[in-house]
Amino acid sequence: MRDRYELEHLYSEQIRAFRIYLKQSGYTASTQKEYMRESLIYLDSLNGSLLQDAGKLHIMEFLNDKQGSTADKTRNRSLSAIRTFYMALIDFELVSKNPAAEVKKSKTEKNKKPIYLEEEDLSESLKYIEGRYKNRNIAIFLLMAYCGLRVGEVNRLNLKDLKKNRGTIEVFGKGRKWNEIPVPDVLLGYLLEVEKERISPYRMKEDAFFVSQKGRRLSIRQIQKIINQTFEAFKKSNPTVSDMKLSCHKLRHSFATMLLKNDVDIRVVKELMGHSSIETTMIYTHVNDEQKKRAMATVNVPLNAISDTNSTLSGL
């Protein structure tokens, strides 16, 4: 990629407009940074051409080149960034149309079965959370495994988001949407303990629910490290899952799968997961062999009818 300052000189007005749009639209700091990075890579592909001259074909070629070295999920994230970039430019009347809106997302990743842990594995994993900040780390694990929070949502959680009188938490999630989620009693107990044990923050106005030993908001990287260390210890003692690629997001997969296995209405699962479309929730409707057997056990083949049919056929 060419020098960033050169790109900012060539497309200074467009980039400035995009920064303002992202901030005013309420995108999280991490999303702003990611979308800006992806948009600069896209602008670099234009080789100094006008944005108005770039159409659907150029965007598809750009994404196809990118897809050759990355996963479908990364390709789709780039597409989302470019779509949002054009939306910003339309809003500021710098372009008249959004060519990225006509480009379809890759569907390959939708065919992949999500990796998840069974309920007994989730319970077993909790035994490997130890140390000085055990209550805090258990609460973080439970929020993802039993409330379905994304790692970024755990990171953004503030003290005021815990509604003790209602037993819920307010989550600022994907798509800049607030979602109020009921908290299981056990988790609520841990959250109250974490609040009591919380270290005085480094900054007086720090409202983060989860803070580090230095009193700063626990970063996404630190949260991931807590979960990864837990899984590493769990996998060492459980060879059956040693090859599974476990992460924070796999806890979210486990939560959705657990709800659907317990026959929770998929529309309720959609709301709890904070999905904008029920199609996204549908990827968790995978079934296992045992469920297939139980389903087929309910099928009653009419044996009498078959006997009568065989008698008729034998006379032909």
Secondary structure, DSSP 8 states (H G I E B T S, - for coil): ---HHHHHHHTHHHHHHHHHHHHHTT--HHHHHHHHHHHHHHHHHTTT--GGG--HHHHHHHHHHHHTTS-HHHHHHHHHHHHHHHHHHHHTTS-S--GGGGS----GGGGS------HHHHHHHGGG--STTHHHHHHHHHHHHHS---HHHHHH-BGGGEETTTTEEEEEEGGGEEEEEE--HHHHHHHHHHHHH----SSTT--BSSB-TTSSB--HHHHHHHHHHHHHHHHHH-GGGTTS---HHHHHHHHHHHHHHTT--HHHHHHHHT-SSHHHHGGG----HHHHHHHHHT----HHHHHHHHHHHHT-
